[in-house]
């Protein structure tokens, strides 16, 4: 065989071997690169699965809160309905009471207009013993009254206080005090027309109080 041919064959074999090496090395690098990409994608998948699990847990918790809030809303709506019902009932009752008060006041005004209070007319009589006592309300026409107090002693240590109040006021319009038995006439002048009552504090006295129109 010609020397030149042999030389060409050798060169061809060397080039072929070298080409195979280069092709094999390039494929190995691609595999490594692809494996790295797969690993990265797998890590992303794992992370996303973890995030999905967390979001599902949050969703469950929020659904629980929504259910609880809806139950609270339902309970509050029931309370509002009940309160509205009570309000309507009370409003109706108050309207009836106002009408009753108006009617009663008109009747009192009518009765007062036909009742003549003359000098000496007894407005109230109030009695008791060793006690503190508050009397019933009584009507006083505008003007003056006489308050007669009769005291009977029950012991050596004794005292007697009496107060006249107008209904709705916290202070007395007249007061009296004594430590002695007997009969006392007291006069209160320029009273406004209205309802009044007496309060008594008595120690060791039987007592009787009479209030009359004086003039």
Helices and strands as residue ranges (DSSP letters): H 3-114, E 122-128, E 132-134, E 138-140, E 143-153, E 159-166, E 172-178, E 182-191, E 194-203, E 205-213
